[in-house]
């Protein structure tokens, strides 16, 4: 397991971090949840995560709870301060947030895993409604079905442009 695990959730992206957070804490991994939403009324289960020993960093776009702005701002600030600490970043939420997390992590030479929230028409790979571009080599990429190949990918493997 990583030295520290940083979970980055935006909106409904919080759900998968309940089980992941519990598993990481059970393994003795220091875990932080960076959780952002439009307003404080859209932040859920904060007490649940804190009760399990998960540190919370909150941000809301309207500034009603935590830092004003997007959650990627305190995330990037803490990544810059982390120095040589081994940190694995896990993110789930809206794709613009996932892009910002993955690109920020790559810029600071940190690994990330992102869980995409693509619409999956069939969930079996037949309809191709959930394709995502994945880096094959520095100058090429191909598309994979996120319902089969994912939905979790290395942030550095996804082609964001």
N, C-alpha and C positions, 0 to 999 in steps of 0.2 A: 504494500500500500504506500501511497505518497506520504511525505512528511506532513503535509497539510492538504486539506481538500477545501476548495472554495466552490460553493454551489451558487450559480447565478440564475435567478428566477425572475421572469417578467410576467405579470398577469397569471394566466392559468398554467404557466410553466412551473408552478410550484409543486404540483401533484407528484411527479416522480421523485422529488427530493425527500419525501417522507421516508420511504423505504431505504433509499440510498444513504440519507443522513443517519438513520439508525444503524445501518450496517457499518458505516465508516466509524461512528462513535464506538460501536461494539468492538471494533478492531483496534481501538486506541488512537485513531487518527484525529488530530485537531481539525475541527470542521467549522467553517463559517458560511452562513447563508447571506448572500447579497440579494436583497429582494426589493424589487421596484414595481410601482404601479402609477396610475394617473393621480390617484388620491388615496388618503389613508383609509377611506371606506372600502377600498378594493384590496387591502392587505389582509390576509387571513392566516390563522393558526400560528401567530407569532409566539404565543405562550407555549404551544405544543412543541415547537422547535427548541425554545429556550429550556424547557423542562428536560430535554434530552441532552443538554450540554452543548448545543449548537449556538455559536455566537451569531448575532444578527447585525447586519448593516442594512439600514433601510433608506430608501429614497422615493420621493413622490414628485411628480411633475408639478403639482400645485404647491408643494412645500408644506402640506398639512401634517406630514409625519416624516421624520428623518430629514435627510438632506434634500434641498430643492433641486430638481433636475432628474436626469436619467441615472439608473443604477450603475451604468458603465463609468461614470465619473469617479465615485469612490472606489470602484474596483480598480481602475487604472492607477489611481493614487496609491492604493495599498500595494499593488503589484510593483510599483516603482520603489516603494519602501522595503519590500520583502528581501532585498539583497540576495544572498545565496540560499535562502530557504527553498526547499523543494516543495513546489506547489502544483497541484493538478487542478485545473479549472473544468467544472462541469456546468453546462448551460442549457436551459430550456426556456423557450418563450417565443416572442415574435421574431421573425427572420431578420428584421433590421437590427434588433438587439443581438441576435446570434452572430451576425456579421461583425458588429462592433466588438464583441467579446473575442471572437476568433482572430480578427485582424490585430487587435490590441495585444492579445496573448502572443501571437507570432512575432509582432514587433519587439516585444520584450523577451523573446526566446523562452516562452513558457508553453507547456503542452495544454491543449484543451480538447474536450469532447463535447459535442453539441448534439442535442436531440431536436431534430427538425419537426415542425408541426405542419407538414404538407397534407393537403386533402388527399385521402386515400379512398378512391371510389370503391374498390373491391377488396383491398387489403391482401390480395393473393398474387399480385404481380401481373394480372391479365390486362388491366385497363390502361396502364402507363400514365395515370393521372398524377403520380407522385414523384416523377423523375427529378433528379438533382444532379448538377454537374460536379464531377469529381476529377481532381487533378491526376493525370496519368504520368506526365513528365513535365518538365518546366514549361514547355510551350504547347502542350496538348491536354485535352481533357475528353472525357466521355460521360454519358449519362447513366445513372443507375436508378433502379426503383427503390425509393426509400422504405417502402413496405417490406422489401426482401433484404436489401443490403444494409438497412438501418433499422430504426430511425436515428440511431446514434452513429456519428462520424467523428473522426479527428477533425478539429477545426481547420487545421492546415491542409486537409485534403479537399475541402470544398472550394470550388471556384466561385467567388463572390461577384465578379464583375460581369 
